[in-house]
Amino acid sequence: MGGLILGNYLASKQIATRKFLTAAMLISVPWNVFKGTESIEKPIFNLLLNKHLVRELFKILER
């Protein structure tokens, strides 16, 4: 959902960001936010996502 938040922010601040930003690329933004939220909340997907996030957080902390 981070890409969705960033896209919304850039769209709302388009005049202010034109001076500093010429392009942006949003990856993995859900087309339908409600369906995307439903799929993230499913137990299997949630478990896999949490495992990935924890693993990456540990890598950051180890550094």
N, C-alpha and C positions, 0 to 999 in steps of 0.2 A: 504494500500500500504506500510505500515511501515515494514511488514514482508518481503516483496519483497526487499526493500532497505537493510534491515539487512542481508538477505540471500546473496544478491549480494556483500555486503561489506565483509562478512565472507568468501565467496568463493574467492574473490580477494586477501584477506590477510591470506590465510590458513596457510602459513608457519609461519608468525609472531604470529598468535593466538594459535598455537599448544601448546606453553609453558603454556598458561593460561587457555585455553578453551578445554575441552574434548568432549563436546556435545552441540548441540543447537537444539531448537524446534521452528519451524516457524508455526504460526497458521493463517489461513485465507489468504493464499497467492493465488492470482488468477492464474489459469493455463494459461489463455490467458489474458495478460495484457490489450490489446485493448478492449476486451469484458468486462472485469472488470471495466475499466474506463467508458465505455458507460453506464453500469448499475448504477454506482455511480452518474452519471450526470442526470439521469432521475429525474423529479421533485418530485415525491412521495418519492422515496428512499432517495433523497437528503434532503428533509424536515425531514424525520424520523431520518436520520443520524445526521443532525444538532441539532435536539432536544435532542438527546442522548448526543452528545458532549457538548452542553451548560449545560445540567443538571449535568453532571459529573464535568465540570469545576467549576460550582457553589459550588459543594460539596467540591472541593479542596480549593477554595477561602474561604469558611466558616470556614474550619479548621484552 
